[in-house]
Amino acid sequence: MFEGLAAAFTVGAAFSFATRSVILRKGVVKSDPFTGVFISLVVSLPTALVAAFLNGDLSRPMNFGLIPLVSLALAGILHFVVGRGFSYAAIKSIGASRTETLINTQLILSSALGVLVLNEEITVPLLIGMALILTGIMLISLEEIRREKHAGGAKGGGRAKMKGLTYGALAGAVTGVTPFLVRVGINQFGPAIVGNIVSTIFALAAALPVLMATRNQLTLTRLDSNTLKLLTVSGFFAGLAQILRYLALSIAPIVFVAPIMQTNNLFVLVLSYAVIQRLEKINILVVGGSLMVITGAVTVLTQ
């Protein structure tokens, strides 16, 4: 059965995403968010190439038709450039735990696309799980609003936090479309890891002109060695997470994969407290909201 293997791929992806987020939280403190996007893509490409070679995917049949190529290209640009850019900006403003929880709004959109377009089955536990996830996300947002009111928005802190919340929500909306695009693209293209490589190449092609047209290339050349190491390691984990996500979506429906991805909240909470507790405060509302998201994911998984 696909469930066991798909669940293993997805939990591995969730842990890798969480590790990337926590490492990145330290890396973006002294760098521009888009710099992290570009470095992540550069590191992800050879990671995927090695994985495809080891898995024997490079010798397997591939369909370079219009629909799979467009689907994989859009998945790469939206997720790796647009979505990840919003994600990195949000992490810098509100921390890894809150960002990851907001990004999990993608579950609603991705599951809706799976059900409405791909005819995947929807059940009562799925709806209950989504409600729990939404409630958890609302707790995170309310905690931020309460803190901003208490601080009085001094020195632009409140506005910065609201921007972070907005970036996180946008990241969730953009990345909510990509599981659908990946599922459609991989089903017609063939090897999942090579499909990930195609997405990464298109994402790099889209990211490079943006980098050159702005001052971000100056930021890239002025990174200190410690920040560069952090961004490189986080890029590796981001690439690994995407490989595992593509593998999971190649063998399982979106409504199965998407809920399990929410376990990254638990990983982020544990890693954040252990590694960067001085950078990010995790209070009872953040913990409670994240646990509700996880409970909702488990409810969907056990349907």
C-alpha positions, 0 to 999 in steps of 0.5 A: 500500500502507498500509505506507509511509504507516502507517510514516511516521505511526507513526515521526512519532508515536514521535518526537513522543512522545520529544520530549514525554517529554524536554521533560516531564522538565524540566517536571515537575521543578518541577510535579505530574505531573497538572498536566502531564496536564491542560495536555497535554489542553488543548493537544492539543484545539485542535491536533487541531481544527486538524489535522482542519480542515486535513485536511478531516475535519470534513466527512466522515461520522461514526458516533456509535453506541454502540460507536465512542463507548464505544471512543473514550471509553475510549481517551481516558480510559485513555490520556490520563488514567490512562496519561499520569498514570502516565507523567508520574509515572514520568518524574519519578522515573526519567527519560525513557529508562527510562520510555519503555522500560517503557511499551513493554511495551504492545506485548505486550498490544496485539499479543495483543489484535490477534491474539486479538480482531481476528484479526491474524496472528502470526508467528515474527518477531513472537514473537522481536521480543517476546522481545527487547523483554522482555529489553531491559526486564529490563536496564533494571529490573536496572540500577535495582535494582543502583543502588538496592542500591549506594545503600542506599536513602538518603533514600528514593531507592530507594523513589522509584525503585521507585515510578517503575518501577511507574508505568512498568509500569502506564503500559505496561499501561494504554496497551497496551489503547488501540490495540485500543480506537482500532482498533475505534473508528476503524474504525466511527466514521470520520475518525481525527483527529475520533476523536482529538478525541472521545477528548480531550474525554472525557479532559478531562471525566474529568480536570477533576473530578479536578483540582478535587477535589485540590490540583492546581488550586493547583499549576496556578495557581502554575506559574512561566512557564518550567515552564508553557512546557515543559508547553505545548510538551510538550503540543503534541508529545503531541497531535501524536503522538496524531493520528499514532497514530490515523491509523496505526491507522486504516489498519494493523493493531495488530501492524504499528503497535505494533512501529514505535512502539518506535523512540521509545526511540532518539529518547529516548536521543539527545534525552535525552543532547543536552538533559538529560544533567545530569538523567538518567544513561544508562549502558551497561545503559540503552543496551543494553536500549533497543537490544534493544527497538529490535532487537525492533521491527525484527525484527517490522517485517521479518516 
